[in-house]
Amino acid sequence: MEGGPPVLRTRLVVVFLSLLSGCVSATPKLHTIAVPVGAAEAGGHFARQLVLEQRFLDNHRLETIRFRLGRAAVGFCPGRTRPEFGFAVADQYSFGRGDRRLATSAHGFDDRLRVLHVINGSPAFDAGLRGGDYILRVNGRTIPSGPGAKAGYKSAVNGDDFRMTLTVETPATSDVRTGPGRNNVTLAAVAVCRVDVELANSHNVGAYAMAGGITFTKGILWFARGYELSFVIAHELIHVVRRHRRMIGRFGVQQKQVEAEADYLGLYVMARAGYEIDIVPQFWRRYAAYFPNLGGNGRTHRTTSNRIIAMRRAISEINARIVVGSALVPGSTVSLADASSGR
């Protein structure tokens, strides 16, 4: 009798299969809300607008930190400086075809050249220049509207001149110290290390120093919180101004050595720029926890633990100098100085 009569077992199987078949074939009732075609198109337009706005914010963030560090690092890049005023310009032709229509419809760009952003604390900011101001004249030369506006602006700006006079038109809706209408603005530039930054549309978490500039990924901007990004930029800036790529393999210099110098001098540049340096070890601990297979491999970089120990020692050295009011210059001999100059 164990398991029941065969006939009963057969009937139970048939009933079970019938119930299972009914479950599979039944049409589920899903509760959704239909989206009209027009609304879907508007949503897609809004999404692209958010992407463009985020690009503006990311570039402004990069340029602000780069300017501040580049100004503080002038002593580390002799002969490789340039005058900067601390603002950027753009018109509708500054954007690719995919973004041009959006830039005009959502952000008001047209044929006229206007200020894209102004860096806080820069000569442009102190002179009252603000984002949205239209550039009418540069050093007495009229800037035309249309596709040639930016080229006309560049030709009117003397790249080695530390003074520039602008005639700008401030929109009536703009809240600035100069007030709406046309204003003449005279700017006095400051010397900054000659290093450019570029944002790559990649979600990898990284930054890469080339001969004259640094490429940052969107991933590193996402990962680096607040002013943590200042150390990443300072580190890569030292790679550029010290010509580290040229050193590797010459004079017995290894990549691990130049990485260590970029950490050390980068902390000094951060401190000279007024950034909080005590946050850096925590940033690298978090980086190692998220990406255990990146960096700190002992071949191209110090191991993460050794790197953090060295950073803490450098931070103690720098903070001690700040306490007694000493100049923020490296406390130990920089062993790669001769290699940097090519001797």
N, C-alpha and C positions, 0 to 999 in steps of 0.2 A: 504493500500500500504506500510505501515511501515515495513521495513525489506525486501522488495522485494517479488515477487511471489514465492510460494513454489518450483516450478520447477527450477527457477533460483538459489534459494538457494541450492538446491540439486546438481545442476551442478557445482556450485562454490566449494562445499565441495569435490566433486569427483576430480576436478582439483587440489585442494590443497593437497589432499591425494596422488595423483599421483606424484606431485612435491616432496612431502616429501619422498615418497618411492624411488624416483630417487636419492635424496640426501643421503639416508641411504645406498643404494646398490652401489653407486659409489665408486670405489677404489681410495683412496687418493694417490697422488703422493708425496712421501717423498724423500728428497734429502739427501743422506748419502754417506759415504766413507767406502768401505769394508776394513777390517783389515785382512791381511794374517795370517794364523795359526801360523807360525813361529814368526811373529812380536808380536802376542798376548802373546805367551809364554815368549818372551824376556821382554815384558812389565810387566808381572807378576813377573819375576825374579828381575827386577829393583825395583818394589814396595816392595818386601821382603828385598832387599838391603837397601832401605830407612828406613824401620822399624828397621833393625839392626843398621844402622848408628845413628838413633835417640836414640836408647837404649844406645849406647856408649856415646853420648852427655849428655843424662839425668843422667847417672851414674856418669860421670865426674863432672857434675854440683853439684850433691848431695855430692859427696866425697870432692870436693873442699871446699864447704861451711862447711861441717861437720868437716873437718880437721882444718879449720881456727877458727871455733867456739870452737871446742874441745880443741884447744891449749889455747884459751883465757879463757876457763872455768875451768882450772886446779885448781884454788883456790876454786871452788865450788864442786869438787869431790875428796877430800883427800882420799888416799888409793885406788882409783879406776882409776888409770892412767896406760898408757902403752906407750912404746917408738914407735914412728912412723917416717918413712922416707919420706912418701909422694908420693908413686908410687904403681901401681898395675901391676901384670904380668898375662899372659894368653898364651895359645897355642890352637891348633885346638880342643883339647880334653876338653877345658874349656867350649865348647858350646854344647848344646843339638844336637841330631841327625838332627833335622829340620834346624838348623842354621850352622852346621859344614861345610857342603859343600859350603855354601855361604861365610862363614868366610875365607875359604881357597881360593876360586876363586875370590872374590871381595876385600878381605882385606889382603891377603897374609899370613894368619896364616898357620903354618905347624907343624911338630913334635917338633920344637925347641921352648923353652920358650922365650918369648919376653916381653918387657915393653908395657903394654896396654895404660897407661896414666901416666903422671907426673903432680902433683899439683903445680901450680905456687907459688913461695915463699917458697916451702918446701925444706928440706935438699937435696933431690934428684935433684930438679930443680937447686939449687945453685951449686951442684956438677957437673952439665952438663949432667945428665941423661935425655934422651928424649924418647918419644914414638917410638917404632919400634926397639930399641936396643935389641939385643939378649943376654940373660943371659948365660954365659959359666961356670963361677965358682962363688961360694958364700963362703966367708971365707975360701978359699983354697980348697973347695970341688967341684969337677966337677959335673955339672948338666947334667944328661943324656937326650938324646932326646927320644921322644916316650910318651906313655900313662903315664909313671911314672915320667915325668919331674917335674910336679908341686909338687908332693909328695916329691921328692928329694929336691926341693927348700925349702919347708916348714921345712924339717928335718935339713937342713943346717942353717936355720935362728934361732938364739936364740931369743925367744920372749921377753926376759927381757934385752937384750943387747942393749946399746945405740950406738954401733958402728958396722959397717958392711962394708966389702970390697968385691966389685964385679969386676969380669972380664967380660966386655961386648964387643960385636962386633957391631959396628955402621955401618949401610949400607952406601955405598959410596954416595948414593943420599941424605942422611940426612944432613941437614944444622945445625950442632951443634958446640958448642965451642970446644969439645974434638976432633972433626975431625973424618973422617972415619977410619975403622980398629979396632984393638983390643986395649982396654984401661982398666986400673985398676982405679976403682973409689972407694974412701973411703967416707962413709956417716956417719954423726953424727946425731942421731935421736933427736927428741924433745918429751917432755912429752905431751900427749893428753888424754883427758877423754876417758875412755873405753866405747865407745858407737858406735854401728854399725848402718848402714842405709841400707835399702832394698827398692827396687822399685817394687810395685805391679802393675800388668797389669790391672788396673781398671780406668775407667773414672770418678768414684766418686771423689769429691773434699774433700780430707781428709788426715790426718796423725795420726798415732796411736803409742803411746809409750808402749813398753813391758818391760820385766824385764831388758834386756841387750841391747835393740836396738829400732830403730824407723822404722816403715813401712810407706812409702809415696806412694800415688797413682799417676798415670800419670795425673789425673785430677788436683791435686794441683800444679804440676809442670807447667801445662798449665796455670792455673789461676794466679799464683804468678809471677808477672813481675819482671825481673831483680833481685835485691837483696831483694825483699819482701820475698822471700823464706828463707832468713837468719833468719827472726824472727820466722817463723814456725818451723824451725829446732832448733833454740835456745829455744823456748818454750818447745818443746818435749824433748830436751836434759835435761832441768831442771827437767822434770818429771822423767827421768831415773836416773840421778845422785843423786837426792834428795829422791829417792825411794818413790815417791808419792803414787804409788799403794798400798804399805804396810801401809801407813798412814791412808788412808780413812777408817773411821769406828773405828779407834783407837784414844785414847787421845782426843776424842771429835772433831776430824778433819773431815770436810766435803769436798766433791769434789770441791765445789765452792771455798773453801779456797786454795786448792792446785792449782787450775786453776789460781787464782789471783796471787799466788806466782810465778808460771811459767811465767806469763806475766811480773811481776816486775823484777825478776832475769834474765829473758831472755833478757830484754832490756839492762841490765848491761853487759851481755855477748856479745851482739851485739856491744855495744860501745867499750868494751875492745878489740874486734876483728877489730875495725876500720870501722864498717858498719854504714851507715846513719840511725839513729833511728827516725828522724822526719817523715819518710815515713810511719811508722807503723799505726798510726791512720787512715790515708787515705786508707790503705789496708783493714782495718777492716770495714770502712764505705762501701767500694766497695763490700766486702764480704757479708755484711748484706743486701745490695741492691740486689745482685744476688741471695742470698739464705736466704730469710727472715725467713724460718722455721728451719734453722740450727743454733745451738748455741744461746747464749744470751737469754736463756729461763728463767733465774732467778733461776733455780733449780740446774743445774750442773755447770753453768757459770753465771757470772754477766750479767745483761742485756747489750746489745750492747752499749747503751748510757753511762752507768756507767763504762763499761770496757774502753771506749775511754777516759772518764774523768780521770780515774785512770792512764791510760797510759800517757796522757798529763802531769799529775803531776809528774810521774816518769821521763819523758823525761826532764822536767824543772829541776828536781833535778840532773839528770846526766849531763846535759849541764852546769849547774852552777858549778859542780865539774870540768868539763873540762876547763872552763874559768879560774879558779883559780889554775889549775894544781893539784888538789887533787886526791888521789887514787880513782879509780872507784870501790868502794865497796858499798854495800847497805847502804843508809843513815839512815834507821830506823832498829830497832831490828827485826830480822827475827823470828817470833813467833813459827815457826815450827822446829827450830834447834834441840831441844831435841827429838822431834818425829822422826826426820830423823835418829838420831843415835840409836834409839831404846830404849832410856831411858824413 
